[in-house]
């Protein structure tokens, strides 16, 4: 009985080459093989350096990541060929010698010991899986192998093998296997790691390292021994490889920047500006902070490059897949109350308009602003303080006084120039409450706004993707002059750091929204702008949640892990060395009767005017004449926050017109009255 079965199988196998040759032309035309170029591959989102941020599974939850042969360790390539198909580069899909060996083994033992499968035949089987292991199935596999060899190069076929080979569970392909078992790409493997990846596809379920370590160890060591005998590896490398421990658990595939990658995966080229290592460090810090803040709190961190506006790290929550903290909500894009984080912009406008300087004194006391009566966070008052102290201590009354002077509409308008719009109730305008967080903004908005300070008053356009789902790039006008920007940066650099953090050369501001719903910390140096938000995603109040306690420590830890070598933001030219008498105390130098009887006004040019400069000589333009009315001489002039030389005693003032573009011109009279106008020079 056995003899007849053996003879029948021998007849089929020996007849196979003739059958194949006879049918090749017809089969190749009528029954083309599955096209490996149309394989369903795991979508992936890459970081700025091409690193894998996050893959997505294909049908059935399988991980099948695309791989290029150049990205597979050459040692592994040599080992897989030496172990599976040593004549791979010399046959046409079928190895006659291996086939004859299989026939001999069948004749000797009465059953199939080895099928003589080449790597090309294995690719054919993986492309067109069949449940049975019959002779008919083997013949079809051989035919498909010949077809594949006619269509693709050897390197392409080897690449398809490394894309499709099974490695246990839902892992397909060398990249998924290497990342899952070793936590790294398959570009540089140890001898032991390469040997394990050779052994696994032969019996992927029975040799899973996390389930059957003894079997896996024996299989791996057999590969090592055979590679040593074949001269693929040196004896001393074989000794070290046998001593190397097996991985005992499966590592999760990368899932970095969950919210950003979800948004990006639907685009053809899903590559973000995010730096994989920085993202990994930020997420690690957030998970550590979350342990101390309770299970219902969420948080968000956004890191951007000062020079380009590129997002280097973006985390919309500490636990993106957590139900209790509603981690699926991307808090980098959620609209929240900004608390006190807008105060620096109010001060910048005051400095820009020439109505105050950092050392100007101001009264921190109870005051009624036409029915609006704000209080300080601690319910107390400091009395007379400098603006520097007021901003560093985040006092509310001085900020509201300054906003009352510069105007909430002017503040909102400057934000719009940066592409940021305050979210307000429908059909309402910004009020003095904006100074204390009475509006809505996102973390993205705040990072964009804070970029003006290290960039001399010019905001960047924040982006983490080169494609159209991101906010369109807009012109970046100068919101404040370099002087006003530096004043604010210098003040915030002196803010006392939170307890328990390392001293760092950064400027930062915290904020806490009404009812302890949002805790903020915004910081920058000459390289990065970093924003941190902490709170509950559903907006529920959290007792004692403050920016200083909850968000600022994380901000400092993020800057520490960035290892930023910052350049000190030095003062620009034109910073006032001596403070004029009219600016020594805010709001007390202008006699009320003088302001009423002789209000200072700029009669020409009008606000927003565009003036064409007149050439006076080669490369020299005639000054623009500004006409004043009211006020008291002498007059001082500031252009974009920088004082011009000398003082003027007439109401016709010559303004330097050598620089084209937008300028904010401010005039201050002897009584401290201020008038400003914005104009464009062409």
Secondary structure in CASP SS format (residue, H / E / C, confidence):
PFRMAT SS
TARGET T0000
AUTHOR 0000-0000-0000
METHOD secondary structure of the structure
MODEL  1
X C 1.00
X H 1.00
X H 1.00
X H 1.00
X H 1.00
X H 1.00
X H 1.00
X H 1.00
X H 1.00
X H 1.00
X H 1.00
X H 1.00
X H 1.00
X H 1.00
X H 1.00
X H 1.00
X H 1.00
X H 1.00
X H 1.00
X H 1.00
X H 1.00
X H 1.00
X H 1.00
X H 1.00
X H 1.00
X H 1.00
X H 1.00
X H 1.00
X H 1.00
X H 1.00
X C 1.00
X C 1.00
X C 1.00
X C 1.00
X C 1.00
X H 1.00
X H 1.00
X H 1.00
X C 1.00
X C 1.00
X C 1.00
X C 1.00
X C 1.00
X E 1.00
X E 1.00
X E 1.00
X C 1.00
X C 1.00
X C 1.00
X C 1.00
X C 1.00
X E 1.00
X E 1.00
X E 1.00
X E 1.00
X C 1.00
X C 1.00
X E 1.00
X H 1.00
X H 1.00
X H 1.00
X E 1.00
X E 1.00
X E 1.00
X C 1.00
X C 1.00
X C 1.00
X C 1.00
X H 1.00
X H 1.00
X H 1.00
X C 1.00
X C 1.00
X H 1.00
X H 1.00
X H 1.00
X H 1.00
X H 1.00
X H 1.00
X H 1.00
X H 1.00
X H 1.00
X H 1.00
X H 1.00
X C 1.00
X C 1.00
X C 1.00
X C 1.00
X C 1.00
X C 1.00
X C 1.00
X C 1.00
X C 1.00
X C 1.00
X C 1.00
X H 1.00
X H 1.00
X H 1.00
X H 1.00
X H 1.00
X H 1.00
X H 1.00
X H 1.00
X H 1.00
X H 1.00
X H 1.00
X H 1.00
X H 1.00
X H 1.00
X C 1.00
X C 1.00
X C 1.00
X C 1.00
X C 1.00
X C 1.00
X C 1.00
X C 1.00
X C 1.00
X H 1.00
X H 1.00
X H 1.00
X H 1.00
X H 1.00
X H 1.00
X H 1.00
X H 1.00
X H 1.00
X C 1.00
X C 1.00
X C 1.00
X C 1.00
X C 1.00
X C 1.00
X C 1.00
X H 1.00
X H 1.00
X H 1.00
X H 1.00
X H 1.00
X H 1.00
X H 1.00
X H 1.00
X H 1.00
X H 1.00
X H 1.00
X H 1.00
X H 1.00
X H 1.00
X H 1.00
X H 1.00
X H 1.00
X C 1.00
X C 1.00
X H 1.00
X H 1.00
X H 1.00
X H 1.00
X H 1.00
X H 1.00
X H 1.00
X H 1.00
X H 1.00
X H 1.00
X H 1.00
X C 1.00
X E 1.00
X C 1.00
X C 1.00
X C 1.00
X C 1.00
X E 1.00
X E 1.00
X C 1.00
X H 1.00
X H 1.00
X H 1.00
X H 1.00
X H 1.00
X H 1.00
X H 1.00
X H 1.00
X H 1.00
X C 1.00
X C 1.00
X C 1.00
X C 1.00
X C 1.00
X C 1.00
X C 1.00
X C 1.00
X H 1.00
X H 1.00
X H 1.00
X H 1.00
X H 1.00
X H 1.00
X H 1.00
X H 1.00
X H 1.00
X H 1.00
X H 1.00
X H 1.00
X H 1.00
X C 1.00
X C 1.00
X C 1.00
X C 1.00
X C 1.00
X C 1.00
X C 1.00
X C 1.00
X C 1.00
X H 1.00
X H 1.00
X H 1.00
X H 1.00
X H 1.00
X H 1.00
X H 1.00
X H 1.00
X H 1.00
X H 1.00
X H 1.00
X H 1.00
X H 1.00
X H 1.00
X H 1.00
X H 1.00
X H 1.00
X C 1.00
X C 1.00
X C 1.00
X C 1.00
X C 1.00
X H 1.00
X H 1.00
X H 1.00
X H 1.00
X H 1.00
X H 1.00
X H 1.00
X H 1.00
X H 1.00
X C 1.00
X C 1.00
X C 1.00
X C 1.00
X C 1.00
X C 1.00
X C 1.00
X C 1.00
X C 1.00
X C 1.00
X C 1.00
X E 1.00
X C 1.00
X C 1.00
X H 1.00
X H 1.00
X H 1.00
X H 1.00
X H 1.00
X H 1.00
X H 1.00
X C 1.00
X C 1.00
X C 1.00
X C 1.00
X C 1.00
X C 1.00
X E 1.00
X E 1.00
X C 1.00
X C 1.00
X C 1.00
X H 1.00
X H 1.00
X H 1.00
X H 1.00
X H 1.00
X H 1.00
X H 1.00
X H 1.00
X H 1.00
X H 1.00
X H 1.00
X H 1.00
X H 1.00
X H 1.00
X H 1.00
X H 1.00
X H 1.00
X H 1.00
X C 1.00
X C 1.00
X C 1.00
X C 1.00
X E 1.00
X E 1.00
X E 1.00
X E 1.00
X E 1.00
X E 1.00
X E 1.00
X E 1.00
X C 1.00
X C 1.00
X C 1.00
X C 1.00
X E 1.00
X E 1.00
X E 1.00
X E 1.00
X E 1.00
X E 1.00
X C 1.00
X C 1.00
X C 1.00
X C 1.00
X C 1.00
X C 1.00
X C 1.00
X C 1.00
X C 1.00
X C 1.00
X C 1.00
X C 1.00
X C 1.00
X C 1.00
X C 1.00
X C 1.00
X C 1.00
X C 1.00
X C 1.00
X C 1.00
X E 1.00
X E 1.00
X C 1.00
X H 1.00
X H 1.00
X H 1.00
X H 1.00
X H 1.00
X H 1.00
X H 1.00
X H 1.00
X H 1.00
X H 1.00
X H 1.00
X H 1.00
X H 1.00
X H 1.00
X C 1.00
X C 1.00
X C 1.00
X C 1.00
X C 1.00
X C 1.00
X C 1.00
X C 1.00
X E 1.00
X E 1.00
X E 1.00
X E 1.00
X C 1.00
X C 1.00
X C 1.00
X C 1.00
X E 1.00
X C 1.00
X C 1.00
X E 1.00
X C 1.00
X C 1.00
X C 1.00
X C 1.00
X C 1.00
X C 1.00
X C 1.00
X C 1.00
X C 1.00
X C 1.00
X E 1.00
X E 1.00
X E 1.00
X E 1.00
X H 1.00
X H 1.00
X H 1.00
X H 1.00
X H 1.00
X H 1.00
X C 1.00
X C 1.00
X C 1.00
X H 1.00
X H 1.00
X H 1.00
X H 1.00
X H 1.00
X H 1.00
X H 1.00
X H 1.00
X H 1.00
X H 1.00
X H 1.00
X C 1.00
X H 1.00
X H 1.00
X H 1.00
X H 1.00
X H 1.00
X H 1.00
X H 1.00
X H 1.00
X H 1.00
X H 1.00
X C 1.00
X C 1.00
X C 1.00
X C 1.00
X C 1.00
X E 1.00
X C 1.00
X C 1.00
X C 1.00
X C 1.00
X C 1.00
X C 1.00
X C 1.00
X C 1.00
X H 1.00
X H 1.00
X H 1.00
X H 1.00
X H 1.00
X C 1.00
X C 1.00
X C 1.00
X E 1.00
X E 1.00
X C 1.00
X H 1.00
X H 1.00
X H 1.00
X H 1.00
X H 1.00
X H 1.00
X H 1.00
X H 1.00
X H 1.00
X H 1.00
X H 1.00
X H 1.00
X C 1.00
X C 1.00
X C 1.00
X E 1.00
X C 1.00
X C 1.00
X C 1.00
X C 1.00
X E 1.00
X C 1.00
X E 1.00
X C 1.00
X C 1.00
X C 1.00
X C 1.00
X C 1.00
X C 1.00
X C 1.00
X C 1.00
X C 1.00
X C 1.00
X C 1.00
X C 1.00
X E 1.00
X C 1.00
X C 1.00
X C 1.00
X H 1.00
X H 1.00
X H 1.00
X H 1.00
X H 1.00
X H 1.00
X H 1.00
X H 1.00
X H 1.00
X H 1.00
X H 1.00
X H 1.00
X C 1.00
X C 1.00
X C 1.00
X C 1.00
X C 1.00
X C 1.00
X C 1.00
X C 1.00
X C 1.00
X C 1.00
X C 1.00
X C 1.00
X C 1.00
X E 1.00
X E 1.00
X E 1.00
X E 1.00
X E 1.00
X E 1.00
X C 1.00
X C 1.00
X C 1.00
X C 1.00
X C 1.00
X E 1.00
X E 1.00
X E 1.00
X E 1.00
X E 1.00
X E 1.00
X E 1.00
X C 1.00
X C 1.00
X C 1.00
X E 1.00
X E 1.00
X E 1.00
X E 1.00
X E 1.00
X E 1.00
X E 1.00
X E 1.00
X C 1.00
X C 1.00
X C 1.00
X C 1.00
X C 1.00
X C 1.00
X C 1.00
X C 1.00
X C 1.00
X C 1.00
X C 1.00
X H 1.00
X H 1.00
X H 1.00
X H 1.00
X H 1.00
X H 1.00
X H 1.00
X H 1.00
X H 1.00
X H 1.00
X H 1.00
X H 1.00
X H 1.00
X H 1.00
X H 1.00
X H 1.00
X C 1.00
X C 1.00
X C 1.00
X C 1.00
X C 1.00
X C 1.00
X C 1.00
X C 1.00
X C 1.00
X C 1.00
X C 1.00
X C 1.00
X C 1.00
X C 1.00
X C 1.00
X C 1.00
X C 1.00
X C 1.00
X H 1.00
X H 1.00
X H 1.00
X C 1.00
X E 1.00
X C 1.00
X C 1.00
X C 1.00
X C 1.00
X C 1.00
X C 1.00
X H 1.00
X H 1.00
X H 1.00
X H 1.00
X H 1.00
X H 1.00
X C 1.00
X C 1.00
X C 1.00
X E 1.00
X E 1.00
X E 1.00
X E 1.00
X C 1.00
X C 1.00
X C 1.00
X C 1.00
X E 1.00
X E 1.00
X E 1.00
X C 1.00
X C 1.00
X C 1.00
X E 1.00
X E 1.00
X E 1.00
X C 1.00
X C 1.00
X E 1.00
X E 1.00
X C 1.00
X C 1.00
X E 1.00
X E 1.00
X E 1.00
X E 1.00
X E 1.00
X E 1.00
X C 1.00
X C 1.00
X C 1.00
X C 1.00
X C 1.00
X E 1.00
X E 1.00
X E 1.00
X E 1.00
X E 1.00
X C 1.00
X C 1.00
X E 1.00
X E 1.00
X C 1.00
X C 1.00
X C 1.00
X C 1.00
X E 1.00
X C 1.00
X C 1.00
X C 1.00
X E 1.00
X E 1.00
X E 1.00
X E 1.00
X C 1.00
X C 1.00
X C 1.00
X C 1.00
X C 1.00
X E 1.00
X E 1.00
X E 1.00
X E 1.00
X E 1.00
X E 1.00
X E 1.00
X E 1.00
X C 1.00
X C 1.00
X C 1.00
X C 1.00
X C 1.00
X E 1.00
X E 1.00
X E 1.00
X E 1.00
X E 1.00
X E 1.00
X E 1.00
X E 1.00
X C 1.00
END
